[in-house]
Amino acid sequence: MQTRSAPQHRRPVTAPGPEGNEHLTAITGVVLLIGFAVEGFTVLEIHRLIWLHFAVGFLLIGPVLLKIGSTMYRFVRYYARSESYVRRGPPAPLLRILGPLVVLTSVAVLGTGVMLALVGPGGQGNWMFLHKASFVLWFGVMTIHVLAYAPRLPRLLLGGRGQAPPGPARAPGGAMRYLALSGALAAGILVAALAMHLSSQWNGGFGFH
């Protein structure tokens, strides 16, 4: 007499959805936070580290564009009434206000930095003031943003453990998310390599005081 084995229940394969999007946004955000922290450190020794200041600034262009893309993707999918994104719900009201400000100030810091690289010390005009002001605004907005996300960050980066439900890091497509981040960093490195010659005219940190 043959005994039938108990049916095996397989977990259905699902698309990454909002969980995967949250994970991509989180890991990209951590890279940007580290990069901007390095930028802030170089300001303390700008005469000696001007080359690093420009190099990191150019490199961050790729990750910034990736984070804008992942954030806008969630925005579009939610307001297009995608079922999984609607079920996930919008971010908290404070984070919905901070999100656009984080994007705008990040773009402002990098954009004014690129303009300073292009015009050089002799043509800086108001670009230096705008660069400093945008960094101060970015620092204030990002401080609130990081504090608001800090309790959720381990789950966003690492996923669930033990009996807890799997977090965003366990969502399908993890390899593609890291590949996207690697591609953004590679693009930033390429931009830095092509544009680093522009920083030579700022040797000694002229005009950064």
Contacts in CASP RR format, 6 or more apart in sequence:
PFRMAT RR
TARGET T0000
AUTHOR 0000-0000-0000
METHOD contacts of the structure
MODEL  1
MQTRSAPQHRRPVTAPGPEGNEHLTAITGVVLLIGFAVEGFTVLEIHRLI
WLHFAVGFLLIGPVLLKIGSTMYRFVRYYARSESYVRRGPPAPLLRILGP
LVVLTSVAVLGTGVMLALVGPGGQGNWMFLHKASFVLWFGVMTIHVLAYA
PRLPRLLLGGRGQAPPGPARAPGGAMRYLALSGALAAGILVAALAMHLSS
QWNGGFGFH
13 172 0 8 1.000
14 172 0 8 1.000
15 84 0 8 1.000
15 172 0 8 1.000
16 23 0 8 1.000
16 171 0 8 1.000
16 172 0 8 1.000
16 173 0 8 1.000
16 174 0 8 1.000
16 177 0 8 1.000
17 84 0 8 1.000
17 85 0 8 1.000
17 171 0 8 1.000
18 74 0 8 1.000
18 77 0 8 1.000
18 84 0 8 1.000
18 85 0 8 1.000
18 88 0 8 1.000
19 167 0 8 1.000
19 168 0 8 1.000
19 170 0 8 1.000
19 171 0 8 1.000
20 168 0 8 1.000
20 171 0 8 1.000
20 172 0 8 1.000
20 173 0 8 1.000
20 174 0 8 1.000
20 177 0 8 1.000
21 70 0 8 1.000
21 73 0 8 1.000
21 74 0 8 1.000
21 77 0 8 1.000
22 74 0 8 1.000
22 156 0 8 1.000
22 168 0 8 1.000
23 156 0 8 1.000
23 157 0 8 1.000
23 167 0 8 1.000
23 168 0 8 1.000
23 169 0 8 1.000
23 171 0 8 1.000
23 174 0 8 1.000
23 177 0 8 1.000
24 66 0 8 1.000
24 70 0 8 1.000
24 177 0 8 1.000
24 180 0 8 1.000
24 181 0 8 1.000
25 67 0 8 1.000
25 70 0 8 1.000
25 71 0 8 1.000
25 74 0 8 1.000
26 149 0 8 1.000
26 153 0 8 1.000
26 156 0 8 1.000
26 157 0 8 1.000
26 168 0 8 1.000
27 157 0 8 1.000
27 177 0 8 1.000
27 178 0 8 1.000
27 181 0 8 1.000
28 63 0 8 1.000
28 66 0 8 1.000
28 67 0 8 1.000
28 70 0 8 1.000
28 181 0 8 1.000
28 184 0 8 1.000
29 63 0 8 1.000
29 67 0 8 1.000
30 153 0 8 1.000
30 157 0 8 1.000
31 63 0 8 1.000
31 181 0 8 1.000
31 185 0 8 1.000
32 60 0 8 1.000
32 63 0 8 1.000
32 64 0 8 1.000
32 67 0 8 1.000
32 106 0 8 1.000
33 142 0 8 1.000
33 146 0 8 1.000
35 56 0 8 1.000
35 57 0 8 1.000
35 59 0 8 1.000
35 60 0 8 1.000
36 60 0 8 1.000
36 106 0 8 1.000
36 109 0 8 1.000
36 138 0 8 1.000
36 142 0 8 1.000
38 52 0 8 1.000
38 56 0 8 1.000
39 53 0 8 1.000
39 56 0 8 1.000
39 57 0 8 1.000
39 60 0 8 1.000
39 109 0 8 1.000
39 135 0 8 1.000
40 135 0 8 1.000
41 49 0 8 1.000
42 49 0 8 1.000
42 50 0 8 1.000
42 52 0 8 1.000
42 53 0 8 1.000
42 56 0 8 1.000
43 53 0 8 1.000
43 208 0 8 1.000
46 53 0 8 1.000
46 204 0 8 1.000
46 205 0 8 1.000
46 208 0 8 1.000
47 204 0 8 1.000
47 205 0 8 1.000
47 208 0 8 1.000
48 204 0 8 1.000
50 199 0 8 1.000
50 202 0 8 1.000
50 203 0 8 1.000
50 204 0 8 1.000
50 205 0 8 1.000
50 208 0 8 1.000
51 196 0 8 1.000
51 199 0 8 1.000
51 203 0 8 1.000
53 199 0 8 1.000
54 117 0 8 1.000
54 192 0 8 1.000
54 195 0 8 1.000
54 196 0 8 1.000
54 198 0 8 1.000
54 199 0 8 1.000
54 202 0 8 1.000
55 192 0 8 1.000
55 196 0 8 1.000
55 199 0 8 1.000
56 192 0 8 1.000
57 110 0 8 1.000
57 113 0 8 1.000
57 192 0 8 1.000
58 114 0 8 1.000
58 117 0 8 1.000
58 188 0 8 1.000
58 191 0 8 1.000
58 192 0 8 1.000
58 195 0 8 1.000
58 196 0 8 1.000
59 185 0 8 1.000
59 188 0 8 1.000
59 189 0 8 1.000
59 191 0 8 1.000
59 192 0 8 1.000
60 110 0 8 1.000
60 188 0 8 1.000
61 110 0 8 1.000
61 114 0 8 1.000
61 187 0 8 1.000
61 188 0 8 1.000
61 191 0 8 1.000
62 184 0 8 1.000
62 185 0 8 1.000
62 187 0 8 1.000
62 188 0 8 1.000
62 191 0 8 1.000
63 181 0 8 1.000
63 184 0 8 1.000
63 185 0 8 1.000
63 188 0 8 1.000
64 106 0 8 1.000
64 107 0 8 1.000
64 110 0 8 1.000
65 184 0 8 1.000
65 187 0 8 1.000
66 180 0 8 1.000
66 181 0 8 1.000
66 184 0 8 1.000
67 103 0 8 1.000
67 106 0 8 1.000
68 103 0 8 1.000
68 107 0 8 1.000
71 99 0 8 1.000
71 103 0 8 1.000
74 85 0 8 1.000
77 85 0 8 1.000
78 85 0 8 1.000
78 86 0 8 1.000
78 88 0 8 1.000
78 89 0 8 1.000
78 90 0 8 1.000
90 96 0 8 1.000
91 99 0 8 1.000
92 148 0 8 1.000
94 144 0 8 1.000
94 148 0 8 1.000
95 145 0 8 1.000
95 148 0 8 1.000
95 149 0 8 1.000
98 141 0 8 1.000
98 144 0 8 1.000
98 145 0 8 1.000
98 148 0 8 1.000
99 145 0 8 1.000
101 137 0 8 1.000
101 141 0 8 1.000
102 138 0 8 1.000
102 141 0 8 1.000
102 142 0 8 1.000
102 145 0 8 1.000
105 134 0 8 1.000
105 137 0 8 1.000
105 138 0 8 1.000
105 141 0 8 1.000
105 142 0 8 1.000
106 138 0 8 1.000
108 130 0 8 1.000
108 134 0 8 1.000
108 137 0 8 1.000
108 138 0 8 1.000
109 131 0 8 1.000
109 134 0 8 1.000
109 135 0 8 1.000
109 138 0 8 1.000
112 127 0 8 1.000
112 130 0 8 1.000
112 131 0 8 1.000
112 134 0 8 1.000
113 127 0 8 1.000
113 131 0 8 1.000
114 195 0 8 1.000
115 127 0 8 1.000
116 124 0 8 1.000
116 127 0 8 1.000
116 128 0 8 1.000
116 131 0 8 1.000
116 202 0 8 1.000
117 195 0 8 1.000
117 198 0 8 1.000
117 199 0 8 1.000
117 202 0 8 1.000
118 198 0 8 1.000
119 125 0 8 1.000
119 127 0 8 1.000
120 198 0 8 1.000
120 201 0 8 1.000
120 202 0 8 1.000
121 201 0 8 1.000
121 202 0 8 1.000
121 206 0 8 1.000
121 207 0 8 1.000
124 207 0 8 1.000
128 207 0 8 1.000
128 208 0 8 1.000
149 156 0 8 1.000
155 167 0 8 1.000
155 168 0 8 1.000
155 169 0 8 1.000
156 167 0 8 1.000
156 168 0 8 1.000
156 169 0 8 1.000
157 169 0 8 1.000
158 169 0 8 1.000
159 166 0 8 1.000
159 167 0 8 1.000
159 168 0 8 1.000
159 169 0 8 1.000
159 170 0 8 1.000
160 166 0 8 1.000
160 167 0 8 1.000
160 169 0 8 1.000
160 170 0 8 1.000
202 208 0 8 1.000
END
